[in-house]
């Protein structure tokens, strides 16, 4: 299996694991703040925000262009995360969960379209998918699972 295929497969597995950690949570549990100032809804909203933000970066990579437009910086990760969660603050929980699925499909489709030779560990395509796919899902799945365990949910 190629590096690309492995990463995409592992990202999909990690995404399904993340979704399992959300299964069965009530509306009140989805809204309970437990991760700093975030709830599970906020965690999901920020993940889908990164999907939508970086899907175009993968498109540009696929065309052989620079992934990030000139003048754009992601150094203020907390600021970006705040924007992503604020943008969905008024959304219903089912809409946020549906957007997680849709944005994941979009992100993975954009990743799949990038040529395999661009997927070299620690290079841009790899980092975009690993950090905003596999690693992101794993990190938050562990966070949610630990929170659920602490609450006996």
N, C-alpha and C positions, 0 to 999 in steps of 0.2 A: 504494500500500500504506500502511496506517495505521502510526503510530508503534508501536502494540502489535504488529501483525502483523510488522513489520520486526524488532522486538526479539525476539519469540518465534522467528522464523525464524533470525535470527543466533545466538540461544542454542542452537538445535538443531544448527546447523552446527558451532558451537564445541564442543558436546558430542561430536559424532561425531569431530571432530578430536582431542579429548582421548582418546577411546576408541582411536583409531588409535595414539596414542603408547604405549598400554599393550599393544597386540597383540604377541604373540610373546615377552613377558617370561616367563622361567622363575619358578618359585616362589622360588628363591634370589634372583633379581634383584628380584622384587617385595618381598622382605624386606630387601634391602640398604639400610642407612641412608645417605643421601646429601644430604638436605635438612635440615640442622641435625640434629635427632634423629629425623627422619622417613624412612620408606621410601615407595615408591610405594603400598603398601597403606595407609599412614597418610594419605597425600594423598587417596586415594580415600575412606577412612573419614571424614575431616573434611568432604569435599564432601558426601557423603550425609547427614552429620549436620546440616549447614546446610540442606539440602533439607528434611529432616524438621522441623527447628526452625522454618523460615520458611514452610512450606506453610500452617500455620494463620494466620499473619500475612496471607497473601494472601486466605485465606477471609474473615477479618475485614474487610479492605479491600473485598472484594466486597460485603459486607453494609453498607458505609458506616460501619463501626466503626473505632476506633483499631487499627492493626495489632499493636502491641506491648502486652501486658497491663500494667496498672499494677504497678510494683514490679520489672519485668523490665528489665535493662540488658544491652546487648551491648558495653559499653565495654571489658570485659576479653576481647577477642577471643582472646588466647592461652589464657586459661582455658577458654573455650568449646571451642576447637580441641582442647585436651588432653582434655576430657571426651568429645568426639566420638571421638577416636582410642582412648582407653582403653576406651570402651564396646565397641569391636569388636576389641580386642587378641587375644581368644581365638577369634575367628571364623576360619574357613578363608578362604583367598584367593578361591576360587570364590564363597563366600557374600558376601564383601565386594564383589566385582565385580557379583554379581547384585543386591545392595542398591543399588549405584550406579545401575544401570539402573532399578530399581523406584522409587527415591527421585526420580530425574530425571523419570520419567513422572508421579509424584505432584505434584512441584513444578510442572511445566509445565501439568498439568491445572488446578491451583489458579490459576496465572497466567492461563490461557486463560479462566477463569470470571470474572475481574475485568473490569468494564466498560471498554471501550476508552477512554472519556473520562478514566479514571484514569491512563492511561499517557501522561504528559507528561514529556519529558526533565527530569531532575533533581528530579522529585517522587517521592513514596514508592513507588508501585507500580513505577515505572520503576527506581528505585534497587534495590529488593528483587530484581527479576529480573535487572537488569544486573550487580549486584555478586555475586549468588549463582548466576547463570547464565552469561551470555555472558562477562563479564570474568573470573569465577572459572575457567571452563573454559579460556579463552585463556591466562591466567597460568600455570596448572598444566601445560597442554599444552606451553608453551614451556619450563618448568622441566624436565619429564620428557624432552623432546626434547634439551635441552642436556645433561642427565645422560647420556642414551643416547649422544650423540655423543662425550662425554668418555670413555666406556667402550668406544667402538666397538661398541655393541650394535645 
